[in-house]
Amino acid sequence: MSKVETKVTVASLGSLAAGVALAVITAFLAEPGAFGPLPEPVAFLLVAALPPVAAFLGGYAAPHTFRHGEGS
C-alpha cells in the first residue's frame, strides 16, 4: 500500500476542521441576527463555503510528496 500524499492529508484535515467549525457556526446561527446586517442567503453562502475553501487552501499550501524517480 502506498503512502497517502501530504496534500491529500492536509486537505482532508482542513476539511474536517472546517466541518467542526461549521457545526459551531451553525449552532451560533440559531440566534436571530447572529451575523448582524448580513442577509440570510449571504450568511448561508459564507458558512457553506467554509469546508471547500479550507480544503482547497490546505491542499494548495501543502508540499508535494516526493516520489522516487521524480525530479533530479
KAWO-V681664 format. One record per residue. N is the residue number from 1. RES is the residue in one small letter. BURIAL is b if it has 24 or more other C-alpha atoms within 12 Angstrom, else e. Layout:
n = <N	N>
res = <RES	RES>
burial = <BURIAL	BURIAL>
This chain:
n = <1	2	3	4	5	6	7	8	9	10	11	12	13	14	15	16	17	18	19	20	21	22	23	24	25	26	27	28	29	30	31	32	33	34	35	36	37	38	39	40	41	42	43	44	45	46	47	48	49	50	51	52	53	54	55	56	57	58	59	60	61	62	63	64	65	66	67	68	69	70	71	72>
res = <m	s	k	v	e	t	k	v	t	v	a	s	l	g	s	l	a	a	g	v	a	l	a	v	i	t	a	f	l	a	e	p	g	a	f	g	p	l	p	e	p	v	a	f	l	l	v	a	a	l	p	p	v	a	a	f	l	g	g	y	a	a	p	h	t	f	r	h	g	e	g	s>
burial = <e	e	e	e	e	e	e	e	e	b	b	b	e	b	b	e	e	b	e	e	e	b	e	e	e	e	e	e	e	e	e	e	e	e	e	e	e	e	e	e	e	e	e	e	e	e	b	e	e	b	b	b	e	b	b	e	e	b	b	e	e	e	e	e	e	e	e	e	e	e	e	e>
